[in-house]
Amino acid sequence: MIKAMLRIILMPILMVFRLLLGTLAFLTTISSAVIGLGTSVFVIFAMVEFFIGYWQNGIALLVLALLVSPIGLPAMANFLLKRIDGACSFVEGMIL
């Protein structure tokens, strides 16, 4: 009885949550592809800074390139999305 009531209450919330997760995964995929292009721009600017003698600016640009590369912030976003998806699956498994 309680489990059936819990299903009725939580199912619309979980459906909205799944839709939101799908939308966020799509946006993360598209943004990491676009930001990947920005990584190459940062690396080119860093190399220019190294060649003209401003190595501090070059290092700063390389750090920014690392953050926006696919192993930086987009990887953290994908990690968080997977963990949230796992939590949602756990709740679904508990009520179904």
C-alpha positions in Angstrom: 0.0 0.0 0.0 2.7 2.5 1.0 4.9 1.4 -1.9 2.0 2.0 -4.4 1.4 5.5 -2.9 5.1 6.2 -3.2 5.1 5.1 -6.8 2.2 7.4 -7.6 3.8 10.4 -5.9 7.4 9.9 -7.1 6.8 8.7 -10.7 6.0 12.1 -12.2 8.9 13.7 -10.4 11.3 11.0 -11.6 10.0 11.4 -15.2 10.7 15.1 -15.1 14.1 14.4 -13.5 14.9 11.9 -16.3 13.8 14.5 -19.0 16.0 17.1 -17.3 19.0 14.7 -17.2 18.6 13.9 -20.9 18.5 17.6 -21.7 21.5 18.3 -19.6 23.4 15.4 -21.2 22.6 16.8 -24.7 23.7 20.3 -23.8 26.9 18.9 -22.2 27.7 17.0 -25.4 27.1 19.9 -27.7 29.0 22.4 -25.4 32.0 20.2 -25.1 32.2 19.9 -28.9 32.1 23.7 -29.2 34.4 24.3 -26.3 36.9 21.8 -27.8 37.4 24.3 -30.6 38.1 27.0 -28.1 40.8 24.8 -26.6 42.8 25.0 -29.8 42.5 28.8 -29.8 43.8 29.0 -26.3 46.8 26.8 -27.2 47.6 28.9 -30.2 47.5 32.1 -28.2 49.7 30.4 -25.5 52.3 29.5 -28.1 52.3 33.1 -29.4 52.8 34.3 -25.9 55.7 32.0 -25.3 57.4 33.1 -28.6 57.1 36.8 -27.8 58.5 36.3 -24.3 55.5 36.5 -22.0 55.7 33.0 -20.5 53.5 33.8 -17.5 50.6 34.6 -19.9 51.4 31.5 -21.9 51.2 29.3 -18.8 47.9 31.0 -17.8 46.4 30.3 -21.3 47.6 26.7 -21.2 45.8 26.3 -17.8 42.6 27.7 -19.4 43.0 25.4 -22.3 43.3 22.4 -19.9 40.2 23.5 -18.1 38.0 23.8 -21.2 39.5 20.7 -22.9 37.5 17.5 -22.8 39.5 16.3 -19.8 38.7 19.4 -17.8 35.3 20.9 -16.9 33.3 18.9 -19.4 34.7 15.7 -17.9 33.5 16.9 -14.5 30.1 17.7 -15.8 29.8 14.2 -17.4 31.0 12.7 -14.0 28.3 14.6 -12.2 25.6 13.6 -14.7 26.5 9.9 -14.3 26.3 10.1 -10.6 22.9 11.9 -10.6 21.7 9.3 -13.1 22.9 6.5 -10.8 21.0 8.1 -7.9 17.9 8.4 -10.0 18.1 4.8 -11.0 18.6 3.8 -7.4 15.4 5.6 -6.3 13.5 4.0 -9.3 14.8 0.6 -8.2 13.6 1.1 -4.7 10.1 2.1 -5.6 9.6 -0.4 -8.5 
